């Protein structure tokens, strides 16, 4: 399964995303935005994600995407201008936090890594919208540590598989 990790500097912005059921990424220069958009198009509805608070060095708010990202900038939701918004269904709130240090000891994807922030795509601005391949058990562990609701959503649809099935 793919896990999409999105870094965010401020917990207030994570709370806003939770409250409105929406996520996006901070708007940067045109070149970076073009690169991000080509990657964002690969994130389908029902993708699984989690937020990393870079200031606090904590993970929080696992979610399932409800829609494809949109190719637009969004203002008036967060104090800053963000881009490529997509609807989310949070499976946990920003009240539940897990430190990076604790996650390194209990999440298999972070164990035995000298620098776990480099092994998770999305924890910096350049690799956002690049998924991480994890096992279903890893997702269950993340939900057990941060979740408040069960994940009963279908897996994201693979358009290539659908194309092959139609042949």
Secondary structure, DSSP 8 states (H G I E B T S, - for coil): -EEEEEEES-HHHHHHHHHHTEEEEE---HHHHHHHHHHHTT--TT-EEEEEETTTTEEEEEEEE-S---SSEE-SSSSS-EEEEEEEEESS-TT-EEEHHHHHHH-GGGTT-S-HHHHSTTSSTTSTT--EE--HHHHHHHHHHH-SS---------HHHHHHHH-
